[in-house]
Amino acid sequence: MSSSLAETVDIEAPVEVSWALWSDVTQWPKFLSHVRLVEPLDARRFAWQLSLPGADKNFVAELTEVLPHERIAWRTIEGVHHAGVVTFLRLSDTATRISLQIDYDPHGFVEHLGALTNLDSVLAHHDLGEFRDLAETAAARS
């Protein structure tokens, strides 16, 4: 059974600031609560370590599309099935809309429960809020 989620957040930060933070995969553990580590393997591939309730996951993903200041897409090439895309929409010179879409195959009871109860969307919404706080703080410093 495949699951998907989609979440959007508006951020009071220029698209360049939002892009710089999200395009640096090593920053992801700062705002993605379930991500313990993201390690670049080369220019297009990176290893993930996730810590989820009842399950730790490791996998390798590759970037499938990078359009600076517009879009980042990835998919797994080893481990669990997971694919996602983040889009960046310039709302003004000082504001950005971030949209996140993720498709994944839940495995095990906890992951199926998260997909069925919409907990995954709640977590994604929380993480986008963390990203918003990080981007708005970075924008205020610049």
Backbone bond lengths (Angstrom), bond angles and torsions (degrees), N, CA, C in turn:
res aa  C-N    CA-C-N  psi(-1)  N-CA   C-N-CA  omega(-1)  CA-C   N-CA-C  phi
1 M - - - 1.436 - - 1.522 109.45 -
2 S 1.276 117.05 122.35 1.456 122.05 179.12 1.530 109.51 -92.80
3 S 1.325 116.63 144.13 1.456 122.28 178.08 1.517 109.22 -125.56
4 S 1.322 115.16 159.17 1.452 119.31 176.81 1.517 109.24 -146.19
5 L 1.308 114.91 160.40 1.452 120.88 175.60 1.511 108.58 -145.92
6 A 1.315 115.54 155.25 1.463 122.58 177.88 1.517 108.10 -143.89
7 E 1.310 116.44 129.91 1.461 122.65 179.30 1.524 108.78 -139.88
8 T 1.331 115.78 151.43 1.461 122.12 -179.39 1.518 109.08 -136.81
9 V 1.331 116.58 145.31 1.459 121.71 176.11 1.528 108.65 -143.44
10 D 1.329 116.50 141.41 1.460 122.31 173.25 1.522 108.43 -97.19
11 I 1.326 115.34 137.31 1.453 122.10 -173.30 1.516 109.67 -126.65
12 E 1.325 116.48 134.33 1.461 121.40 175.55 1.530 108.41 -85.87
13 A 1.321 114.26 70.71 1.455 122.65 177.84 1.521 107.25 -156.53
14 P 1.317 117.70 143.57 1.464 119.93 177.92 1.530 111.48 -59.92
15 V 1.308 116.18 152.07 1.462 120.35 -179.54 1.529 110.81 -58.19
16 E 1.323 117.84 -32.59 1.468 120.63 179.99 1.530 111.28 -62.96
17 V 1.322 117.08 -38.98 1.475 121.16 178.68 1.524 109.86 -68.78
18 S 1.330 116.31 -47.10 1.464 120.50 179.25 1.521 110.87 -60.44
19 W 1.314 116.46 -44.75 1.462 121.62 179.29 1.529 110.93 -60.71
20 A 1.329 116.51 -47.37 1.471 120.63 -177.32 1.525 110.83 -58.75
21 L 1.328 117.19 -40.52 1.463 119.97 179.82 1.523 112.04 -69.94
22 W 1.331 116.69 -47.43 1.466 118.83 -175.22 1.520 112.13 -73.72
23 S 1.300 118.42 -33.54 1.469 119.97 -176.58 1.531 112.43 -74.22
24 D 1.320 117.83 -11.36 1.464 122.29 175.11 1.528 107.90 -94.05
25 V 1.332 116.71 95.64 1.469 120.78 -173.45 1.519 112.79 -59.58
26 T 1.327 118.13 -24.09 1.460 119.65 179.04 1.531 111.67 -68.86
27 Q 1.330 118.21 -15.22 1.465 122.70 177.87 1.531 112.25 -83.10
28 W 1.325 118.17 -17.04 1.457 121.40 -173.22 1.528 114.52 -54.66
29 P 1.343 119.71 -39.50 1.476 118.25 178.99 1.532 113.28 -61.98
30 K 1.318 118.36 -18.02 1.466 121.01 178.98 1.524 112.24 -72.30
31 F 1.346 117.59 -24.90 1.461 118.80 -177.15 1.522 113.86 -129.86
32 L 1.311 118.84 -9.24 1.462 121.45 175.99 1.525 107.48 -103.25
33 S 1.325 115.92 104.43 1.463 122.02 -168.75 1.525 114.26 -60.19
34 H 1.302 119.18 -28.21 1.460 121.91 -177.84 1.530 112.91 -93.17
35 V 1.325 117.83 -3.62 1.461 121.65 -178.37 1.525 109.00 -94.92
36 R 1.319 115.24 118.12 1.457 121.00 178.57 1.529 111.25 -85.21
37 L 1.342 116.38 -39.89 1.461 120.76 -175.53 1.520 109.64 -157.52
38 V 1.325 116.29 139.95 1.459 122.16 169.01 1.527 105.88 -129.35
39 E 1.318 115.19 119.70 1.463 120.87 -174.89 1.520 110.08 -118.91
40 P 1.346 117.59 119.43 1.467 119.52 176.42 1.533 110.98 -63.57
41 L 1.332 116.17 133.43 1.458 121.78 175.67 1.517 110.73 -98.14
42 D 1.322 115.61 -34.96 1.459 123.58 173.74 1.528 106.32 -160.21
43 A 1.323 118.09 -163.74 1.466 120.85 -174.97 1.532 113.31 -66.24
44 R 1.340 118.28 -22.34 1.463 120.18 -175.07 1.528 115.00 -122.63
45 R 1.335 117.88 -11.80 1.460 120.49 -176.33 1.530 110.56 -119.04
46 F 1.327 115.47 146.78 1.446 119.57 177.57 1.519 110.43 -149.14
47 A 1.341 115.52 148.66 1.465 122.50 -179.41 1.523 108.74 -96.83
48 W 1.323 116.10 134.39 1.459 123.43 179.22 1.524 109.48 -108.73
49 Q 1.315 116.62 145.67 1.460 123.82 167.00 1.519 106.17 -126.67
50 L 1.335 116.48 116.40 1.463 122.59 179.10 1.514 109.73 -108.11
51 S 1.310 115.68 145.64 1.450 122.13 173.01 1.516 107.06 -121.77
52 L 1.331 115.36 103.88 1.459 122.56 -178.59 1.517 109.28 -111.39
53 P 1.332 118.56 154.65 1.465 119.37 177.06 1.530 110.91 -55.94
54 G 1.293 116.42 119.05 1.452 121.33 177.86 1.513 115.63 81.43
55 A 1.334 118.12 -0.44 1.466 118.97 -177.42 1.519 111.05 -161.77
56 D 1.316 116.25 131.90 1.456 121.59 169.19 1.520 107.15 -102.27
57 K 1.309 116.74 142.00 1.465 121.81 -177.89 1.517 109.52 -128.86
58 N 1.310 115.80 142.01 1.457 123.22 172.64 1.518 107.18 -128.22
59 F 1.312 116.37 137.35 1.461 119.88 175.85 1.511 110.20 -159.05
60 V 1.316 115.32 166.86 1.459 122.24 176.96 1.519 107.55 -114.54
61 A 1.320 115.20 133.02 1.464 121.17 178.42 1.519 109.38 -123.26
62 E 1.322 114.45 158.77 1.465 119.35 175.90 1.520 109.02 -127.48
63 L 1.324 114.63 147.18 1.452 120.10 173.68 1.517 108.17 -72.64
64 T 1.313 117.11 130.36 1.462 120.99 179.45 1.520 111.42 -105.71
65 E 1.334 116.10 -19.23 1.459 119.77 179.02 1.522 108.83 -158.06
66 V 1.312 116.11 132.24 1.457 121.93 174.81 1.522 107.61 -136.05
67 L 1.320 115.90 110.00 1.460 122.67 174.56 1.525 105.72 -115.77
68 P 1.333 118.32 101.49 1.463 120.92 -174.01 1.532 112.90 -48.63
69 H 1.331 113.66 133.57 1.468 124.62 179.40 1.523 113.48 66.15
70 E 1.357 118.03 9.41 1.459 120.86 -178.81 1.525 114.39 -129.27
71 R 1.348 117.13 -47.01 1.459 118.31 -167.80 1.528 111.10 -160.72
72 I 1.352 114.59 139.05 1.464 122.33 171.43 1.525 106.30 -131.78
73 A 1.324 117.32 127.62 1.459 121.43 178.04 1.525 109.07 -128.63
74 W 1.321 115.65 148.64 1.465 121.04 -179.90 1.528 109.79 -147.62
75 R 1.337 114.53 165.15 1.459 121.62 173.37 1.512 107.60 -152.66
76 T 1.321 115.51 154.84 1.459 118.87 179.35 1.528 109.80 -78.63
77 I 1.323 114.43 149.64 1.461 120.77 175.51 1.520 111.00 -122.15
78 E 1.345 116.93 -11.49 1.468 122.99 174.93 1.521 107.91 -144.99
79 G 1.314 116.64 138.97 1.465 120.45 177.30 1.516 111.28 92.12
80 V 1.324 115.88 -146.23 1.464 122.02 -175.78 1.526 111.56 -64.03
81 H 1.348 115.46 155.77 1.466 119.61 174.46 1.517 108.85 -81.19
82 H 1.311 114.67 124.77 1.465 120.99 -177.83 1.525 106.71 -158.13
83 A 1.309 117.44 131.75 1.464 121.63 175.67 1.518 107.58 -143.95
84 G 1.317 116.32 146.66 1.451 119.05 -178.85 1.508 112.80 -154.19
85 V 1.320 113.68 165.97 1.462 120.80 175.95 1.523 107.89 -147.31
86 V 1.316 115.07 138.92 1.459 122.34 174.33 1.517 106.63 -120.16
87 T 1.331 116.10 128.32 1.463 120.09 177.05 1.523 109.13 -114.23
88 F 1.308 114.38 148.35 1.458 123.26 -177.53 1.524 107.35 -120.96
89 L 1.319 116.75 119.27 1.454 121.63 179.54 1.520 108.45 -115.60
90 R 1.321 116.11 120.31 1.465 121.17 178.25 1.529 107.85 -72.37
91 L 1.322 116.77 113.35 1.461 121.18 177.28 1.528 110.76 -86.06
92 S 1.338 115.26 -33.78 1.464 122.95 176.80 1.525 106.26 -163.14
93 D 1.318 117.14 -174.33 1.460 119.55 177.43 1.520 112.56 -66.39
94 T 1.344 116.34 -17.77 1.464 119.88 -176.02 1.528 113.84 -123.63
95 A 1.329 117.56 10.38 1.465 119.95 -178.06 1.526 111.33 -141.76
96 T 1.333 114.76 147.05 1.463 122.23 -177.08 1.524 109.64 -137.76
97 R 1.322 116.69 142.90 1.466 121.55 170.31 1.526 107.30 -104.94
98 I 1.332 115.61 126.11 1.460 122.23 178.04 1.521 107.21 -107.53
99 S 1.328 116.75 128.56 1.465 121.93 174.83 1.514 108.28 -120.09
100 L 1.322 115.40 131.99 1.460 123.05 -178.59 1.516 108.68 -119.37
101 Q 1.326 116.51 129.68 1.464 122.39 173.61 1.514 107.49 -127.64
102 I 1.328 116.54 133.29 1.461 121.47 179.05 1.524 109.08 -135.12
103 D 1.317 116.44 135.29 1.456 124.10 172.12 1.523 106.86 -117.17
104 Y 1.327 116.46 136.13 1.462 119.93 -177.46 1.520 109.86 -155.34
105 D 1.320 114.93 162.32 1.461 122.13 175.37 1.518 108.05 -109.17
106 P 1.331 117.86 107.33 1.467 119.19 178.32 1.530 111.03 -69.61
107 H 1.332 115.73 140.61 1.457 122.12 177.61 1.511 108.37 -127.53
108 G 1.299 117.02 136.50 1.458 121.66 178.60 1.519 111.72 84.79
109 F 1.318 114.32 165.74 1.454 121.79 -174.37 1.534 112.60 -60.64
110 V 1.336 117.21 -48.68 1.466 121.06 -175.30 1.525 111.06 -62.12
111 E 1.327 117.50 -43.76 1.459 120.44 -179.51 1.527 111.63 -67.39
112 H 1.326 117.22 -40.50 1.469 120.13 177.01 1.528 110.29 -64.23
113 L 1.331 116.41 -40.57 1.460 120.24 178.32 1.526 110.77 -62.64
114 G 1.334 116.96 -42.99 1.468 121.01 177.75 1.513 112.04 -59.98
115 A 1.324 116.88 -40.79 1.469 121.14 179.02 1.529 110.79 -69.51
116 L 1.330 117.10 -42.47 1.463 120.53 -176.73 1.525 113.35 -71.15
117 T 1.323 117.65 -33.31 1.464 121.04 -175.93 1.520 112.96 -94.37
118 N 1.315 117.50 2.27 1.460 122.37 -179.54 1.526 112.29 72.24
119 L 1.329 117.79 11.54 1.455 121.01 178.12 1.527 111.22 -61.41
120 D 1.326 117.05 -33.29 1.465 120.40 178.56 1.529 111.06 -61.29
121 S 1.332 117.46 -41.58 1.467 120.99 177.92 1.526 110.96 -66.91
122 V 1.335 116.63 -38.57 1.467 120.26 177.65 1.526 109.67 -61.66
123 L 1.329 117.26 -43.96 1.455 121.97 178.76 1.527 110.69 -63.74
124 A 1.329 117.70 -43.59 1.471 121.18 178.75 1.529 110.16 -62.60
125 H 1.324 117.55 -40.86 1.465 121.63 178.17 1.530 110.03 -62.20
126 H 1.334 116.64 -43.89 1.463 121.43 177.39 1.528 110.60 -60.56
127 D 1.324 116.91 -46.47 1.460 121.05 -178.30 1.522 111.75 -63.88
128 L 1.325 118.01 -38.00 1.464 120.05 176.31 1.528 110.34 -65.98
129 G 1.323 117.40 -33.30 1.463 120.28 174.14 1.521 111.65 -64.65
130 E 1.327 116.41 -39.72 1.469 120.83 175.60 1.528 110.54 -63.23
131 F 1.334 116.37 -41.56 1.461 120.35 177.92 1.527 110.16 -63.27
132 R 1.337 116.70 -43.54 1.472 121.01 178.99 1.527 109.64 -56.66
133 D 1.331 117.11 -46.83 1.472 120.59 -179.82 1.523 110.95 -60.76
134 L 1.318 117.14 -43.73 1.460 121.92 -179.93 1.528 110.66 -64.01
135 A 1.334 117.50 -46.00 1.471 121.27 -178.58 1.519 111.13 -67.21
136 E 1.333 117.51 -40.98 1.463 119.64 -179.61 1.532 111.27 -67.35
137 T 1.325 117.12 -35.86 1.476 120.56 175.33 1.519 109.98 -65.34
138 A 1.333 117.28 -44.29 1.475 120.83 178.69 1.519 110.85 -62.84
139 A 1.338 117.42 -39.87 1.468 120.44 179.64 1.525 111.48 -66.17
140 A 1.325 116.83 -36.86 1.462 120.83 -179.78 1.535 111.21 -67.23
141 R 1.336 116.11 -29.59 1.471 120.86 179.32 1.528 112.85 -77.51
142 S 1.333 116.03 -22.61 1.470 118.11 -175.64 1.514 113.12 -93.13
